[in-house]
Amino acid sequence: MLIGTEQTGNRTLQSKTESDIPSVSDHENSSERKRLVEVLSELRSLLEDYAPAWYTEEYHRRVELALHTGKKH
């Protein structure tokens, strides 16, 4: 990924390299995992509701897999 910033409305987004993003192993704490799953679920709902052109079936499958992987059976 590239490092940089871009203006989007009132927010500034900054791209991060993979090394800047915490890995799942950094979030072994169950309450932290629960929070991450909740946020991902909210984002999935927004993507499903607004269906941007770039949100392909492949992204949909990846999100569903990530959510189901995070659940304890």
N, C-alpha and C positions, 0 to 999 in steps of 0.2 A: 504494500500500500504506500501511497505517497503521503508525505507529511506536509501539511499546509492548512490554511483556513479559508473559509468562504462565508460570505454573509448570506443568511437565509431569513428574511423578515427581520425580526428583532433578535434572532439568535445567531450566534457564531458557532459553526461546526468545525471541529478540528479532526482531520484524519489521523489515525494512529497506526504505528507499525504493529505487527503481531506481538513483538516483545513488550509493547506498552500495555497490552490487554491481558488482564489476569487470567490464568488458566483455570479450568474447572477444579483442578486439584488444590488451588488456592482457596476454594470455597467449600471445603468439606463440611463445614459447620452446617447442620441441618436447617437452622433458621435462615441462614444465608442462601442455601439452595432453594428453600421454599420461596424466598423473596425473588430470586432469579426466575424461577418457574412462573410465578405470578406476573412478573413484568413481561416475560416472553409471551405469556398467554394474552395479556392485554394488547401487546403489539400485534399478535396474530389476529385478534378480533378487529383491530383497526384496519389491518391490511385486507382482511376478508370483506369488511364493510365498504371500504373505499376502492378496492381493487385497482390500484394503479397499473398502468400498462406494463411496467417492468416486473410486476409480481406474477411470475409464471407458475405453472403447475410444479415445476422443479423446486422453486422456493417454498411453495406450499407443502410439498412432501418433506423437505428438509426441516421445516418448522415443526410439523407434526411428529417427525421422528425425534427431534430434540425434546419435545414436550413429553413424549411417551417414554423416552430413555430416562428422563429425570424422575419419573414416578417410581415409587417403591411398590413391588408386587407382593 
